[in-house]
Amino acid sequence: MIKPLRYDDGKLVKLSGAVALNATIAKFDALAYSGGYLQRATNATTEVRFMAMEGITASSSIYQDILVLNLDGVECEADTNTDPVIATDIGKCANLTDHDTIDESTNTNKVFFITQIVGATTDKKVRGYFVTKYL
């Protein structure tokens, strides 16, 4: 799971008609745009700007509204794929494994910047920030 640690209510936004048809999204899922609509992020995601703050199961005919957290500057705690390593993971950007896990051993998409390891390395948890890419 990826969860936000500290943020103010001003970063919560209700996006109207933003969820793709037939999408299933759980609270705290990392979200990415595809075809103009939000869906759960994948290992191919190159930018995550929002996190779901509610669960949604969209119908096949209505684009759903969703409450999201704008992740710009929000510190997050995240599960990792494998045991993180201080020497190779801290201060580096990593990919996502999927919508709720960081792949700290891969950095081609550079989605999440790792600032620290939480607990023992075998706990597989890190803290950091989603990287905003400006086009």
C-alpha positions as CSV (number, residue, x, y, z in Angstrom):
1,M,0.0,0.0,0.0
2,I,1.0,3.6,-0.6
3,K,-0.4,6.1,1.9
4,P,0.0,9.8,2.3
5,L,1.5,11.0,5.6
6,R,1.0,14.7,5.9
7,Y,-1.2,16.9,3.8
8,D,-3.8,19.7,4.3
9,D,-7.4,19.5,3.3
10,G,-6.8,22.0,0.5
11,K,-5.1,19.2,-1.5
12,L,-8.3,17.2,-1.6
13,V,-10.2,17.7,-4.9
14,K,-13.4,16.2,-6.2
15,L,-12.9,15.5,-9.9
16,S,-16.1,15.3,-11.9
17,G,-16.5,12.5,-14.4
18,A,-12.8,11.7,-14.1
19,V,-13.0,7.9,-13.7
20,A,-12.9,5.7,-16.8
21,L,-15.8,3.4,-17.5
22,N,-15.7,0.0,-15.8
23,A,-12.7,1.1,-13.6
24,T,-12.3,-0.2,-10.1
25,I,-10.3,2.0,-7.8
26,A,-9.6,1.5,-4.1
27,K,-8.8,4.1,-1.5
28,F,-5.0,5.1,-1.6
29,D,-4.5,3.7,-5.2
30,A,-2.0,5.7,-7.2
31,L,-3.8,7.1,-10.2
32,A,-2.7,8.0,-13.7
33,Y,-4.4,9.4,-16.7
34,S,-5.1,7.3,-19.8
35,G,-7.3,8.6,-22.6
36,G,-8.2,11.6,-20.5
37,Y,-9.6,9.5,-17.6
38,L,-8.1,8.3,-14.3
39,Q,-7.3,4.7,-13.7
40,R,-5.1,2.8,-11.4
41,A,-1.4,3.3,-12.1
42,T,0.7,0.5,-13.6
43,N,4.4,-0.4,-13.9
44,A,4.4,1.6,-17.2
45,T,3.1,4.8,-15.5
46,T,5.5,7.7,-15.9
47,E,3.6,10.2,-13.7
48,V,1.3,10.0,-10.7
49,R,-0.4,13.3,-9.7
50,F,-3.3,12.0,-7.7
51,M,-4.2,9.4,-5.1
52,A,-7.7,8.0,-4.6
53,M,-9.2,9.1,-1.3
54,E,-12.3,6.9,-1.8
55,G,-13.1,3.6,-3.5
56,I,-15.0,3.7,-6.8
57,T,-16.5,1.0,-9.0
58,A,-17.5,2.8,-12.2
59,S,-20.4,1.6,-14.3
60,S,-20.2,0.8,-18.0
61,S,-22.2,3.9,-19.0
62,I,-21.3,6.7,-16.5
63,Y,-18.0,8.4,-15.9
64,Q,-17.7,8.6,-12.1
65,D,-16.7,11.5,-9.9
66,I,-13.8,10.8,-7.4
67,L,-12.3,12.4,-4.4
68,V,-8.5,12.6,-4.9
69,L,-5.4,13.9,-3.2
70,N,-3.1,16.2,-5.2
71,L,0.3,14.6,-4.5
72,D,2.4,17.6,-5.3
73,G,4.8,17.9,-2.3
74,V,3.0,15.2,-0.2
75,E,5.3,12.7,1.6
76,C,4.1,9.1,1.2
77,E,5.0,5.8,2.8
78,A,5.1,2.9,0.4
79,D,5.5,-0.8,0.2
80,T,8.4,-2.0,-2.0
81,N,8.9,-5.0,-4.2
82,T,12.0,-6.3,-2.4
83,D,14.1,-5.3,0.5
84,P,15.3,-1.7,0.0
85,V,19.0,-0.9,0.2
86,I,20.4,2.4,1.6
87,A,23.3,2.6,-0.8
88,T,21.3,2.0,-4.0
89,D,17.8,3.3,-3.2
90,I,18.0,6.4,-1.0
91,G,18.1,9.5,-3.1
92,K,17.0,7.7,-6.2
93,C,13.9,7.6,-8.3
94,A,12.0,4.3,-8.7
95,N,9.3,2.9,-10.9
96,L,5.9,1.6,-9.7
97,T,5.3,-2.2,-9.6
98,D,1.6,-1.3,-9.8
99,H,-1.0,1.0,-8.2
100,D,0.1,0.3,-4.6
101,T,3.8,-0.8,-4.7
102,I,7.1,0.8,-5.5
103,D,9.7,-1.2,-7.6
104,E,12.8,0.3,-6.0
105,S,15.1,-1.8,-8.1
106,T,14.0,-0.2,-11.4
107,N,14.3,3.4,-12.3
108,T,13.4,3.9,-16.0
109,N,10.2,5.8,-15.4
110,K,11.4,7.7,-12.3
111,V,8.0,8.0,-10.7
112,F,8.8,8.0,-6.9
113,F,11.8,9.7,-5.2
114,I,12.9,7.6,-2.2
115,T,14.1,9.6,0.9
116,Q,14.3,7.0,3.6
117,I,13.8,3.4,4.6
118,V,11.1,2.8,7.2
119,G,11.9,0.2,9.9
120,A,14.0,-2.9,9.0
121,T,14.8,-3.4,5.4
122,T,12.8,-6.7,5.5
123,D,9.7,-4.6,6.3
124,K,9.9,-3.5,2.7
125,K,8.8,0.1,3.3
126,V,10.1,3.5,2.1
127,R,9.2,7.1,2.3
128,G,9.4,9.6,-0.4
129,Y,7.6,11.7,-2.9
130,F,5.9,11.2,-6.3
131,V,7.9,13.1,-9.0
132,T,5.9,15.7,-10.9
133,K,7.0,16.1,-14.5
134,Y,6.2,19.3,-16.3
135,L,5.8,19.0,-20.0
